[in-house]
Amino acid sequence: MQIPHFSEANHPLVKSLFHHTDQELVSLFQQHPESGRYFTAIFCRYSPIVYTLIRHSARAPVQADYLFALTWRHIYYELGGFNFNNGKPGKESLTLQNWLIDQTGYCINEIELPPTEAIHYSLKATSPPLWCYVEQALDQIAPILRLMVLMAQTFHWSETRIAAYLQAEGEAIAPGDVANFLQEGYRMLEEKLPADIRIIYLGENLLPRHLA
């Protein structure tokens, strides 16, 4: 089994955090939700353990990659409430590694994965931290723009097909207007991403080809 390498681990913004303890990184993540580097640093530190556990759950490689991303999305949303002092009475305080292992086990057992052919996520195209922050940014833009961006980027629909779908749903949008709406959607999406995430992942401020 080959554990994937994530290039963000070599980015100066991420490397500068490697000397921090787990507790410091979690505290920084919880105190600075407008920044993405702290979660990215935690991901880089523990992705090998999480990936190893998931691959040993004997799933197809594409499903394993997707579950890996879904697990880190779950971790992202749960980490805000993580407390190192929440260990069981009479036992040592909880460690981040043990908590991550527990969260990974939960996802392996509870998440029902779609068949391989229905998965549009690519681990090589979009690293889990970027996926988390893009998804969060998508939630902050207008629903019609979010739908257009997903149809264009995830399903690779043409502007004509997007317009036809929207027209069937009662939206009076001409094919020629779709491009302008998409550009506005991309602009707003990029604007909603944390500045350090744009620096780490979007070197030239270009959106990734695969958003989900």
ZISULTA-V377551 format. One record per residue. N is the residue number from 1. PSI is psi in whole degrees, 0 to 359 (none if undefined). NEAR is the number of other C-alpha atoms within 12 Angstrom. D_LAST is the distance of its C-alpha to the last C-alpha in Angstrom with 1 decimal. Layout:
n: [N & N]
psi: [PSI & PSI]
near: [NEAR & NEAR]
d_last: [D_LAST & D_LAST]
//
This chain:
n: [1 & 2 & 3 & 4 & 5 & 6 & 7 & 8 & 9 & 10 & 11 & 12 & 13 & 14 & 15 & 16 & 17 & 18 & 19 & 20 & 21 & 22 & 23 & 24 & 25 & 26 & 27 & 28 & 29 & 30 & 31 & 32 & 33 & 34 & 35 & 36 & 37 & 38 & 39 & 40 & 41 & 42 & 43 & 44 & 45 & 46 & 47 & 48 & 49 & 50 & 51 & 52 & 53 & 54 & 55 & 56 & 57 & 58 & 59 & 60 & 61 & 62 & 63 & 64 & 65 & 66 & 67 & 68 & 69 & 70 & 71 & 72 & 73 & 74 & 75 & 76 & 77 & 78 & 79 & 80 & 81 & 82 & 83 & 84 & 85 & 86 & 87 & 88 & 89 & 90 & 91 & 92 & 93 & 94 & 95 & 96 & 97 & 98 & 99 & 100 & 101 & 102 & 103 & 104 & 105 & 106 & 107 & 108 & 109 & 110 & 111 & 112 & 113 & 114 & 115 & 116 & 117 & 118 & 119 & 120 & 121 & 122 & 123 & 124 & 125 & 126 & 127 & 128 & 129 & 130 & 131 & 132 & 133 & 134 & 135 & 136 & 137 & 138 & 139 & 140 & 141 & 142 & 143 & 144 & 145 & 146 & 147 & 148 & 149 & 150 & 151 & 152 & 153 & 154 & 155 & 156 & 157 & 158 & 159 & 160 & 161 & 162 & 163 & 164 & 165 & 166 & 167 & 168 & 169 & 170 & 171 & 172 & 173 & 174 & 175 & 176 & 177 & 178 & 179 & 180 & 181 & 182 & 183 & 184 & 185 & 186 & 187 & 188 & 189 & 190 & 191 & 192 & 193 & 194 & 195 & 196 & 197 & 198 & 199 & 200 & 201 & 202 & 203 & 204 & 205 & 206 & 207 & 208 & 209 & 210 & 211 & 212]
psi: [129 & 123 & 127 & 148 & 137 & 119 & 337 & 340 & 338 & 358 & 138 & 323 & 327 & 316 & 328 & 347 & 356 & 338 & 349 & 148 & 166 & 316 & 321 & 318 & 319 & 318 & 317 & 319 & 315 & 328 & 340 & 70 & 344 & 353 & 145 & 351 & 330 & 318 & 322 & 321 & 319 & 317 & 313 & 327 & 323 & 1 & 325 & 319 & 313 & 316 & 320 & 316 & 319 & 318 & 330 & 356 & 9 & 47 & 163 & 148 & 317 & 319 & 322 & 317 & 319 & 318 & 324 & 314 & 316 & 324 & 317 & 331 & 317 & 314 & 318 & 314 & 334 & 336 & 334 & 334 & 7 & 138 & 125 & 343 & 10 & 24 & 168 & 147 & 135 & 357 & 169 & 160 & 152 & 138 & 155 & 320 & 315 & 321 & 318 & 321 & 318 & 316 & 322 & 317 & 320 & 313 & 320 & 320 & 331 & 333 & 124 & 115 & 145 & 167 & 157 & 317 & 345 & 358 & 124 & 358 & 139 & 118 & 324 & 330 & 324 & 111 & 146 & 317 & 317 & 319 & 317 & 314 & 327 & 317 & 319 & 319 & 322 & 325 & 345 & 359 & 165 & 139 & 319 & 322 & 320 & 317 & 317 & 315 & 316 & 319 & 323 & 316 & 319 & 315 & 358 & 38 & 147 & 164 & 325 & 318 & 321 & 314 & 318 & 318 & 313 & 323 & 322 & 335 & 5 & 8 & 123 & 76 & 122 & 152 & 323 & 340 & 344 & 319 & 318 & 319 & 320 & 316 & 320 & 320 & 316 & 318 & 314 & 322 & 314 & 322 & 327 & 345 & 144 & 143 & 321 & 332 & 321 & 322 & 316 & 316 & 331 & 68 & 322 & 21 & 35 & 139 & 146 & 157 & 333 & 118 & 340 & none]
near: [13 & 10 & 22 & 23 & 18 & 27 & 20 & 33 & 29 & 19 & 23 & 17 & 24 & 31 & 21 & 17 & 28 & 25 & 14 & 19 & 18 & 31 & 23 & 22 & 33 & 34 & 23 & 25 & 30 & 24 & 17 & 18 & 24 & 20 & 27 & 40 & 39 & 40 & 46 & 44 & 38 & 40 & 43 & 33 & 30 & 30 & 34 & 23 & 28 & 38 & 39 & 26 & 30 & 36 & 28 & 20 & 21 & 17 & 23 & 20 & 26 & 25 & 31 & 37 & 36 & 39 & 42 & 46 & 40 & 37 & 40 & 39 & 30 & 27 & 37 & 34 & 22 & 21 & 31 & 21 & 17 & 28 & 21 & 23 & 17 & 17 & 16 & 12 & 9 & 9 & 10 & 12 & 18 & 22 & 22 & 30 & 26 & 21 & 27 & 32 & 26 & 22 & 31 & 37 & 27 & 22 & 28 & 32 & 16 & 14 & 21 & 16 & 24 & 17 & 16 & 18 & 12 & 15 & 24 & 27 & 31 & 28 & 31 & 23 & 24 & 31 & 38 & 43 & 43 & 41 & 37 & 31 & 38 & 37 & 29 & 27 & 31 & 31 & 22 & 20 & 27 & 20 & 16 & 27 & 31 & 30 & 27 & 40 & 43 & 30 & 29 & 30 & 26 & 24 & 22 & 19 & 22 & 22 & 27 & 21 & 22 & 34 & 29 & 23 & 23 & 23 & 16 & 13 & 12 & 12 & 17 & 17 & 25 & 21 & 23 & 17 & 21 & 32 & 24 & 18 & 28 & 32 & 21 & 21 & 32 & 33 & 22 & 23 & 35 & 34 & 24 & 26 & 37 & 30 & 23 & 31 & 39 & 29 & 24 & 32 & 37 & 23 & 15 & 12 & 20 & 20 & 30 & 29 & 22 & 28 & 37 & 35]
d_last: [24.6 & 23.0 & 21.2 & 18.5 & 19.6 & 17.5 & 19.1 & 18.6 & 21.4 & 23.8 & 23.0 & 26.2 & 24.6 & 23.3 & 26.4 & 28.6 & 27.5 & 28.2 & 31.8 & 30.7 & 31.2 & 28.5 & 30.3 & 30.3 & 26.6 & 25.8 & 28.4 & 27.0 & 23.5 & 25.1 & 27.4 & 25.1 & 21.8 & 21.6 & 21.2 & 18.3 & 20.5 & 22.0 & 18.9 & 17.9 & 21.5 & 21.4 & 18.3 & 20.1 & 23.2 & 22.0 & 19.1 & 21.7 & 23.2 & 20.0 & 18.8 & 22.3 & 22.6 & 19.5 & 20.5 & 24.0 & 22.7 & 23.1 & 19.7 & 18.5 & 16.8 & 13.4 & 13.7 & 15.1 & 12.3 & 9.8 & 12.7 & 13.2 & 10.0 & 10.7 & 14.2 & 13.7 & 11.9 & 15.0 & 17.3 & 16.1 & 17.1 & 20.2 & 21.4 & 22.8 & 25.4 & 26.3 & 30.0 & 31.8 & 34.9 & 33.4 & 34.8 & 37.1 & 40.7 & 42.9 & 40.2 & 38.7 & 36.1 & 32.5 & 30.8 & 27.2 & 26.9 & 28.4 & 26.2 & 23.0 & 24.5 & 25.1 & 21.7 & 20.3 & 22.9 & 22.0 & 18.4 & 19.7 & 22.2 & 20.5 & 16.9 & 17.1 & 14.5 & 13.9 & 15.6 & 14.3 & 14.2 & 11.8 & 9.0 & 6.4 & 5.1 & 7.8 & 9.8 & 11.9 & 9.6 & 7.9 & 10.4 & 10.0 & 12.1 & 10.3 & 7.0 & 9.7 & 11.4 & 8.9 & 8.2 & 11.9 & 12.6 & 10.8 & 13.2 & 16.0 & 16.0 & 17.7 & 16.1 & 17.0 & 15.4 & 12.1 & 12.3 & 13.2 & 10.6 & 7.8 & 10.4 & 11.1 & 8.0 & 5.8 & 9.3 & 11.4 & 14.0 & 17.2 & 18.7 & 21.4 & 19.2 & 17.3 & 20.9 & 22.2 & 19.7 & 20.4 & 24.1 & 24.1 & 22.8 & 25.7 & 24.1 & 26.6 & 24.4 & 25.6 & 23.6 & 25.2 & 23.8 & 20.1 & 20.0 & 21.6 & 19.3 & 16.2 & 18.1 & 18.9 & 15.4 & 14.4 & 17.6 & 17.2 & 13.7 & 15.2 & 18.3 & 16.7 & 15.3 & 18.1 & 20.4 & 20.4 & 16.6 & 17.1 & 20.0 & 18.6 & 15.3 & 16.0 & 19.5 & 20.3 & 18.2 & 15.8 & 12.2 & 9.9 & 9.4 & 5.8 & 3.8 & 0.0]
//
